[in-house]
Amino acid sequence: MIFLCYPKCTTCQKAQKWLDNNGLSYELRNIKENNPTLEELKKWHKMSGLPLKKFFNTSGLIYKSLKLKDKLQGMSEEEQYKLLASDGMLVKRPIIITSNKTLVGFSEIDYKEMIK
């Protein structure tokens, strides 16, 4: 399992604590230092079953400064992937990737479901 996070993010800290408390092993990846590639994002998006829009960190400073709330709708999926791959801080976190599932954000319910 890969756990993508930004160490200063409180939601990521909660998710990591949950993983640790439940004895799960994972590969930790700092999303700011090692942002997802275009290929990874495409694969994870497909595995998540979520709209691509859910991969954007809508509360982030970069998202807001680029005024993406207004621009995303007019962008192609390929343009959105390229934008996400350009800076890890644009990507919603934490992200968990298992062999067959991608979870975006932290939901204790989803995490419990994942370990069943």
Helices and strands as residue ranges (DSSP letters): E 2-5, H 10-21, E 27-30, H 38-48, G 52-55, H 61-65, H 68-71, G 72-74, H 77-86, G 88-90, E 95-97, E 102-104, H 108-115
